Amino acid sequence: MRDKWKIVCVGAGYFAPYHLEAWSRIPEVELVALCDSEISKANEMAARFGIVRTYETLNDLLGSEHPDLVDIITPPESHLSLVDQIARKGIHMICQKPFAPSMAEAEAMVEVSKRHEVRLFVHENFRFQPWHRKIKSLLEGGLIGDKLHSISFRMRTGDGWQPDAYMARQPYFRDMSRFLVFETGIHFIDVFRFLGGEIRSVYADLRRLNQEIAGEDEGLVLFGFADGARGVWDANRYNEPNYPNPRLTFGEMMIEGTDGTIRMYPDGQITHQRLGQTEKPVEYIFMNENFGGDCVYFTQRHIIKSLLRNEPSEIEGENYITNLEIQEAIYESADCGKRIDL
């Protein structure tokens, strides 16, 4: 067994520091290089995290380095080309979400990784947020009964009402023709599947509230689960919440079953209420570090453990295609105004 997995990262944009900081806390890896088309960004971030070498192109990086794993932290339009290039070198990789701008490109990325016998992980980190892991364990323990009735999530981030919305942090959001579901909702498609099982139907109504951006920023999505439960995702990025950090949990959740209710509050607190009884807190601990309860660290830790043990992971690219099929069904439903069965 190798002493350290050599990691290189591609992309030095807004979300890259969360990845780099998390890698620095995983003892089995060594972060050896960083690449970005804007070399000044790469140099600045490398200095911040103690990374010795930087490159302007992936071709230059792979010509000099011999990594075990490449972490792709770039916009979705670049992913297919990068995945193809890395797979042909026989190197495992992680790809940030959104996974690809189209289903055809997503399937091509999975196919090229399989053809070259390398593993392709999707950095789908919301399922690794500690409140979702805790809720999963409570459901598996039968806390609210043996049958799930519903999962509902209400999200308000309040970062999208200004005329210059998203310019300071992620300006490319403004030009995305598909926005709320493609960029944010995909997380909750995955979380709903993680907690409630397979989704068999969707009905969606999507709107654009801020007329200065290209894509939808408000949506109401109804999910039908295979076991008969329902899910509701009620989200917009325009209106503001009444709590201080909307980007901790991204909202509030209620899960109902035959014996009661589990609630998750915007500060990460979880409660349980049995039928006929009062609401009680669920004791658990999480650290408000990095991003979303340190979910980036937990995601990357999960991937490394999967590689070290040569075991399947929860976020293999091949399995992620199902999330994208549900995403496409949501847009189809919004376009035609009908329920779409999967």
C-alpha positions as CSV (number, residue, x, y, z in Angstrom):
1,M,0.0,0.0,0.0
2,R,1.3,3.4,-1.0
3,D,2.2,5.8,1.9
4,K,0.3,8.8,0.4
5,W,-2.1,9.3,-2.4
6,K,-0.8,12.1,-4.6
7,I,-3.6,14.6,-5.4
8,V,-3.6,17.4,-7.9
9,C,-6.5,20.0,-8.3
10,V,-7.7,21.6,-11.5
11,G,-9.4,25.0,-10.9
12,A,-8.7,27.8,-8.5
13,G,-12.1,29.5,-8.5
14,Y,-14.6,30.3,-5.7
15,F,-15.2,26.8,-4.4
16,A,-11.6,25.5,-4.7
17,P,-10.4,26.7,-1.2
18,Y,-13.0,24.4,0.4
19,H,-11.5,21.4,-1.4
20,L,-7.9,22.4,-0.7
21,E,-8.5,23.1,3.0
22,A,-10.3,19.7,3.3
23,W,-7.4,17.8,1.6
24,S,-5.0,19.4,4.0
25,R,-6.7,17.5,6.9
26,I,-6.7,14.1,5.3
27,P,-3.5,12.3,6.4
28,E,-3.5,9.7,3.6
29,V,-3.1,12.3,0.8
30,E,-0.5,14.7,-0.4
31,L,-1.6,17.7,-2.4
32,V,1.2,18.3,-4.8
33,A,0.0,20.7,-7.5
34,L,-2.7,23.1,-8.6
35,C,-3.7,24.1,-12.2
36,D,-5.8,27.0,-13.5
37,S,-6.0,28.8,-16.8
38,E,-5.4,32.1,-14.9
39,I,-2.0,31.2,-13.4
40,S,-2.1,34.2,-11.1
41,K,-5.1,32.7,-9.3
42,A,-3.3,29.3,-9.1
43,N,-0.2,31.0,-7.7
44,E,-2.2,32.9,-5.1
45,M,-4.1,29.9,-3.9
46,A,-1.1,27.7,-3.9
47,A,0.8,30.1,-1.6
48,R,-2.2,30.2,0.7
49,F,-2.3,26.4,1.1
50,G,1.4,25.6,0.8
51,I,1.2,23.9,-2.6
52,V,4.6,23.9,-4.2
53,R,3.9,23.7,-8.0
54,T,1.3,25.4,-10.2
55,Y,0.5,25.0,-13.9
56,E,-1.5,26.9,-16.5
57,T,-2.9,23.9,-18.4
58,L,-3.9,20.3,-17.5
59,N,-1.6,19.1,-20.3
60,D,1.4,20.8,-18.6
61,L,0.4,19.4,-15.2
62,L,0.0,15.8,-16.4
63,G,3.3,16.1,-18.4
64,S,5.2,16.8,-15.2
65,E,3.2,15.2,-12.3
66,H,2.2,11.6,-11.7
67,P,-0.9,11.9,-9.5
68,D,-3.0,9.1,-8.2
69,L,-6.2,11.3,-8.2
70,V,-7.2,14.5,-10.0
71,D,-9.8,16.8,-8.3
72,I,-11.7,18.8,-11.0
73,I,-13.1,22.0,-9.5
74,T,-14.1,23.8,-12.7
75,P,-17.4,24.9,-14.4
76,P,-19.4,22.1,-16.0
77,E,-18.7,23.1,-19.6
78,S,-15.1,22.1,-19.1
79,H,-15.7,18.7,-17.5
80,L,-16.0,16.3,-20.5
81,S,-12.7,17.5,-22.0
82,L,-10.8,17.3,-18.7
83,V,-12.3,13.9,-17.8
84,D,-11.4,12.5,-21.2
85,Q,-7.8,13.7,-20.9
86,I,-7.3,12.4,-17.4
87,A,-9.0,9.0,-18.1
88,R,-6.7,8.4,-21.0
89,K,-3.8,8.8,-18.6
90,G,-5.3,6.0,-16.4
91,I,-5.8,8.3,-13.4
92,H,-8.8,8.3,-11.0
93,M,-10.7,11.6,-10.7
94,I,-13.3,13.6,-8.8
95,C,-15.6,15.9,-10.7
96,Q,-17.4,18.8,-9.1
97,K,-21.1,19.3,-9.8
98,P,-23.0,20.4,-11.9
99,F,-21.6,17.2,-13.4
100,A,-22.1,18.1,-17.1
101,P,-24.2,20.6,-19.1
102,S,-26.1,17.8,-20.8
103,M,-27.0,14.2,-20.3
104,A,-25.0,13.2,-23.4
105,E,-21.9,14.7,-22.0
106,A,-22.5,13.1,-18.6
107,E,-22.9,9.7,-20.2
108,A,-19.8,10.3,-22.3
109,M,-17.8,11.1,-19.1
110,V,-18.9,7.9,-17.5
111,E,-18.2,5.8,-20.6
112,V,-14.7,7.1,-21.1
113,S,-13.8,6.4,-17.4
114,K,-15.1,2.9,-17.7
115,R,-13.3,2.3,-21.0
116,H,-10.0,3.3,-19.4
117,E,-10.8,1.5,-16.1
118,V,-10.5,4.5,-13.9
119,R,-12.9,5.6,-11.2
120,L,-14.9,8.7,-11.6
121,F,-16.5,10.3,-8.5
122,V,-18.9,13.2,-8.4
123,H,-18.3,15.7,-5.6
124,E,-21.9,15.5,-4.4
125,N,-21.4,16.8,-0.9
126,F,-24.8,17.6,0.5
127,R,-25.6,14.0,1.4
128,F,-22.4,14.1,3.6
129,Q,-23.7,17.1,5.6
130,P,-23.9,15.9,9.2
131,W,-27.6,16.6,9.7
132,H,-28.5,14.5,6.7
133,R,-26.3,11.6,7.9
134,K,-27.9,11.8,11.3
135,I,-31.4,11.9,9.9
136,K,-30.6,8.9,7.7
137,S,-29.5,6.9,10.8
138,L,-32.7,7.9,12.6
139,L,-34.9,6.7,9.7
140,E,-33.0,3.5,9.5
141,G,-33.5,3.0,13.2
142,G,-37.3,3.3,12.8
143,L,-37.6,6.5,14.9
144,I,-40.7,7.7,13.0
145,G,-42.1,4.3,12.1
146,D,-41.8,1.7,9.4
147,K,-43.3,3.7,6.6
148,L,-42.3,7.1,5.3
149,H,-45.1,9.6,4.5
150,S,-43.3,12.7,3.2
151,I,-40.1,14.7,3.0
152,S,-40.3,18.5,2.6
153,F,-37.6,21.0,2.3
154,R,-38.0,24.8,2.2
155,M,-35.0,26.8,0.9
156,R,-34.5,30.6,0.8
157,T,-31.0,31.9,0.3
158,G,-31.7,35.6,-0.3
159,D,-28.6,36.0,-2.5
160,G,-30.4,36.6,-5.8
161,W,-32.6,39.6,-5.5
162,Q,-30.1,42.4,-6.3
163,P,-29.7,43.7,-9.8
164,D,-26.0,42.6,-9.6
165,A,-26.9,39.3,-8.0
166,Y,-24.1,36.7,-7.9
167,M,-21.5,39.0,-9.4
168,A,-19.3,39.1,-6.3
169,R,-19.1,35.4,-5.8
170,Q,-20.0,33.4,-8.8
171,P,-20.9,35.7,-11.7
172,Y,-21.3,32.9,-14.2
173,F,-24.6,32.0,-12.4
174,R,-26.2,35.0,-14.1
175,D,-25.8,33.5,-17.6
176,M,-26.9,30.0,-16.9
177,S,-30.1,29.2,-18.9
178,R,-30.8,26.5,-16.4
179,F,-30.0,27.7,-12.9
180,L,-31.9,26.8,-9.7
181,V,-32.4,23.1,-10.4
182,F,-29.3,22.6,-12.4
183,E,-26.9,24.3,-9.9
184,T,-28.7,23.9,-6.5
185,G,-31.6,21.5,-6.9
186,I,-29.4,18.7,-8.0
187,H,-28.1,18.5,-4.4
188,F,-31.6,18.0,-3.1
189,I,-32.5,15.4,-5.7
190,D,-29.5,13.4,-4.3
191,V,-30.5,14.1,-0.7
192,F,-34.1,13.1,-1.3
193,R,-32.9,9.8,-2.9
194,F,-30.5,9.3,0.0
195,L,-33.2,9.7,2.6
196,G,-36.3,8.5,0.9
197,G,-35.2,6.0,-1.7
198,E,-35.8,5.9,-5.4
199,I,-37.9,8.6,-7.1
200,R,-40.5,7.5,-9.6
201,S,-42.3,10.7,-10.6
202,V,-41.8,14.5,-10.6
203,Y,-44.1,17.5,-11.1
204,A,-42.4,20.9,-11.3
205,D,-43.3,24.5,-11.6
206,L,-40.3,26.8,-12.2
207,R,-40.1,30.6,-12.5
208,R,-37.6,33.5,-12.8
209,L,-38.0,36.2,-10.2
210,N,-34.9,38.3,-10.9
211,Q,-35.3,39.4,-14.5
212,E,-31.6,40.3,-14.6
213,I,-30.5,36.7,-14.8
214,A,-31.0,34.1,-17.5
215,G,-32.3,31.1,-15.7
216,E,-35.0,30.1,-13.2
217,D,-34.4,31.1,-9.6
218,E,-37.7,29.8,-8.0
219,G,-39.2,26.4,-8.1
220,L,-41.7,24.0,-6.5
221,V,-41.1,20.4,-7.2
222,L,-43.2,17.4,-6.1
223,F,-41.5,14.0,-6.0
224,G,-43.2,10.6,-5.9
225,F,-41.1,7.9,-4.2
226,A,-41.2,4.2,-5.1
227,D,-42.7,3.2,-1.8
228,G,-45.6,5.7,-2.1
229,A,-44.1,8.6,0.0
230,R,-44.0,12.2,-1.4
231,G,-41.4,14.8,-1.4
232,V,-41.7,18.6,-1.7
233,W,-38.8,20.9,-2.6
234,D,-39.9,24.6,-2.2
235,A,-37.0,26.8,-3.1
236,N,-36.0,30.2,-4.3
237,R,-32.8,32.2,-4.2
238,Y,-34.5,35.6,-4.4
239,N,-36.3,36.0,-1.1
240,E,-34.5,36.2,2.2
241,P,-34.7,33.9,5.2
242,N,-35.1,35.0,8.8
243,Y,-31.9,33.3,10.1
244,P,-28.3,34.5,9.9
245,N,-26.6,31.8,7.8
246,P,-28.7,30.5,5.0
247,R,-25.7,28.6,3.5
248,L,-25.3,26.4,6.5
249,T,-28.2,24.0,5.9
250,F,-29.7,25.9,3.0
251,G,-33.1,25.7,4.6
252,E,-35.3,23.6,6.9
253,M,-36.6,20.0,6.5
254,M,-39.6,18.1,7.9
255,I,-39.8,14.3,7.5
256,E,-43.1,12.5,8.5
257,G,-43.8,8.8,9.0
258,T,-46.3,6.5,10.6
259,D,-45.1,7.2,14.2
260,G,-44.1,10.9,14.1
261,T,-42.0,13.7,12.7
262,I,-38.3,14.6,12.4
263,R,-37.5,18.3,11.9
264,M,-34.2,19.8,10.9
265,Y,-33.9,23.6,11.5
266,P,-31.7,26.1,9.7
267,D,-29.1,26.1,12.5
268,G,-28.6,22.4,12.1
269,Q,-30.7,21.5,15.2
270,I,-32.7,18.2,14.8
271,T,-35.9,17.4,16.7
272,H,-38.2,14.4,17.0
273,Q,-41.9,14.4,17.8
274,R,-43.8,11.2,18.3
275,L,-47.5,11.2,17.6
276,G,-49.4,12.5,20.6
277,Q,-46.2,13.8,22.3
278,T,-44.2,17.0,22.4
279,E,-41.2,17.9,20.3
280,K,-37.8,16.8,21.7
281,P,-34.2,17.6,20.6
282,V,-32.1,14.9,19.0
283,E,-28.6,15.0,20.5
284,Y,-25.7,15.0,18.0
285,I,-22.6,17.0,17.3
286,F,-21.4,18.8,14.2
287,M,-18.7,21.2,13.5
288,N,-19.5,24.5,11.7
289,E,-16.3,24.4,9.6
290,N,-15.3,24.8,6.0
291,F,-18.7,24.5,4.1
292,G,-22.0,23.0,5.1
293,G,-21.0,21.4,8.3
294,D,-17.7,20.3,6.9
295,C,-19.3,18.2,4.2
296,V,-16.5,18.8,1.7
297,Y,-14.1,17.1,4.1
298,F,-16.5,14.2,4.7
299,T,-17.0,13.8,1.0
300,Q,-13.3,13.7,0.2
301,R,-12.6,11.4,3.2
302,H,-15.3,9.0,1.9
303,I,-13.7,9.0,-1.5
304,I,-10.2,8.2,-0.2
305,K,-11.5,5.4,2.1
306,S,-13.3,4.0,-1.0
307,L,-10.0,4.0,-2.9
308,L,-7.9,2.7,-0.1
309,R,-10.2,-0.2,0.5
310,N,-11.1,-0.7,-3.2
311,E,-14.8,-0.5,-2.3
312,P,-17.8,1.1,-4.1
313,S,-18.6,4.6,-3.0
314,E,-21.9,6.4,-2.7
315,I,-21.1,8.9,-5.4
316,E,-19.7,7.0,-8.4
317,G,-20.3,8.8,-11.7
318,E,-22.2,5.8,-13.2
319,N,-24.7,5.9,-10.3
320,Y,-25.1,9.7,-10.5
321,I,-26.7,9.5,-13.9
322,T,-30.0,8.7,-12.1
323,N,-29.9,12.1,-10.4
324,L,-29.5,13.7,-13.9
325,E,-32.4,11.7,-15.3
326,I,-34.6,13.2,-12.5
327,Q,-33.2,16.6,-13.1
328,E,-34.1,16.4,-16.8
329,A,-37.6,15.1,-15.8
330,I,-38.1,18.2,-13.7
331,Y,-37.3,20.5,-16.6
332,E,-39.5,18.5,-18.9
333,S,-42.4,18.7,-16.4
334,A,-42.0,22.5,-16.0
335,D,-42.0,22.9,-19.8
336,C,-45.1,20.7,-20.4
337,G,-47.0,21.4,-17.1
338,K,-47.5,17.7,-16.4
339,R,-46.3,15.0,-14.1
340,I,-43.4,13.0,-15.5
341,D,-43.1,9.3,-14.6
342,L,-39.6,7.9,-14.5
